[in-house]
């Protein structure tokens, strides 16, 4: 891409995709943490060997999370690496844009600062 504004817009779009993925994981972790704080006896992960924990309520009173959707620390770390790389690329592309051109573009999101 020879146009700095186009390079920035592409880098920003890439960052926003990775940032959304990271925020989705944060939301999932928050949900589990909130459930554990409020009613640990009603929390379980589904789709794991061994079934439900002993004494987990049945009949809709339990809070179940799908273990297949739960990220590993390695997956989170890979996503963090991607987030930093996308942010750095976006910030470098922003730095390459002249002030007059910047006036017509949205600056990098606050989440990237």
C-alpha positions as CSV (number, residue, x, y, z in Angstrom):
1,X,0.0,0.0,0.0
2,X,1.6,3.2,-1.1
3,X,-1.0,5.6,0.4
4,X,-0.2,6.1,4.2
5,X,-3.9,6.7,5.0
6,X,-4.9,3.4,3.4
7,X,-2.1,1.6,5.2
8,X,-3.4,3.2,8.5
9,X,-7.0,2.2,7.8
10,X,-6.0,-1.4,7.1
11,X,-3.8,-1.6,10.2
12,X,-6.6,0.0,12.3
13,X,-9.1,-2.6,11.0
14,X,-6.7,-5.4,11.8
15,X,-6.2,-4.0,15.3
16,X,-9.9,-3.7,15.9
17,X,-10.5,-7.4,15.0
18,X,-7.8,-8.6,17.4
19,X,-8.9,-6.1,20.1
20,X,-12.5,-7.4,19.8
21,X,-11.2,-11.0,20.2
22,X,-9.3,-10.1,23.3
23,X,-12.3,-8.3,24.8
24,X,-14.5,-11.3,24.1
25,X,-12.1,-13.4,26.1
26,X,-12.0,-10.8,28.9
27,X,-15.8,-10.9,29.0
28,X,-15.9,-14.7,29.3
29,X,-13.4,-14.6,32.1
30,X,-15.4,-11.9,33.9
31,X,-18.6,-14.0,33.6
32,X,-16.9,-17.0,35.1
33,X,-15.3,-14.9,37.9
34,X,-18.6,-13.2,38.7
35,X,-20.4,-16.6,38.9
36,X,-17.7,-18.0,41.1
37,X,-17.9,-15.0,43.4
38,X,-21.6,-15.0,43.7
39,X,-22.5,-18.7,43.8
40,X,-19.5,-21.0,43.6
41,X,-21.7,-24.1,44.4
42,X,-23.7,-23.5,41.3
43,X,-20.8,-23.2,38.8
44,X,-19.7,-25.9,36.4
45,X,-18.0,-26.4,33.1
46,X,-19.8,-28.6,30.6
47,X,-18.1,-30.8,28.0
48,X,-15.3,-32.0,30.3
49,X,-14.6,-35.5,31.4
50,X,-16.2,-36.4,34.7
51,X,-19.5,-34.6,34.2
52,X,-20.8,-32.1,36.7
53,X,-19.1,-31.5,40.1
54,X,-20.8,-33.1,43.1
55,X,-23.7,-31.2,44.5
56,X,-24.0,-28.8,41.6
57,X,-27.7,-27.8,41.4
58,X,-29.8,-29.2,38.6
59,X,-32.9,-27.8,37.0
60,X,-31.6,-24.5,35.6
61,X,-30.2,-23.2,38.9
62,X,-26.6,-23.9,37.9
63,X,-24.4,-21.7,35.8
64,X,-22.6,-23.7,33.2
65,X,-19.8,-22.6,31.0
66,X,-18.7,-24.6,27.9
67,X,-15.2,-25.8,28.4
68,X,-14.6,-26.1,24.7
69,X,-15.0,-22.4,24.5
70,X,-12.6,-21.7,27.3
71,X,-9.2,-20.4,26.1
72,X,-6.0,-21.8,27.4
73,X,-3.2,-19.5,28.8
74,X,-1.3,-20.3,25.6
75,X,-4.2,-19.1,23.4
76,X,-4.5,-16.0,25.5
77,X,-0.8,-15.3,25.2
78,X,-0.8,-15.8,21.4
79,X,-3.7,-13.4,21.2
80,X,-1.9,-10.8,23.4
81,X,1.2,-11.1,21.1
82,X,-1.1,-10.5,18.1
83,X,-2.7,-7.6,19.9
84,X,0.6,-5.9,20.5
85,X,1.8,-6.5,16.9
86,X,-1.4,-5.1,15.5
87,X,-1.3,-2.1,17.8
88,X,2.4,-1.4,16.9
89,X,1.6,-1.7,13.2
90,X,-1.4,0.7,13.5
91,X,0.6,3.2,15.6
92,X,3.5,3.1,13.1
93,X,1.1,3.7,10.2
94,X,-0.5,6.6,12.1
95,X,2.9,8.1,12.7
96,X,3.6,8.0,8.9
97,X,0.6,10.2,8.1
98,X,1.1,14.0,7.8
99,X,-1.0,16.3,10.0
100,X,-3.2,17.6,7.2
101,X,-4.2,14.1,6.2
102,X,-4.7,13.1,9.9
103,X,-7.3,15.8,10.2
104,X,-9.6,13.7,8.0
105,X,-9.1,10.4,9.9
106,X,-10.0,9.0,13.3
107,X,-7.0,8.7,15.5
108,X,-6.1,5.3,16.9
109,X,-8.6,4.1,19.6
110,X,-7.9,4.9,23.2
111,X,-7.6,1.1,23.8
112,X,-4.4,1.2,21.8
113,X,-2.7,3.8,24.0
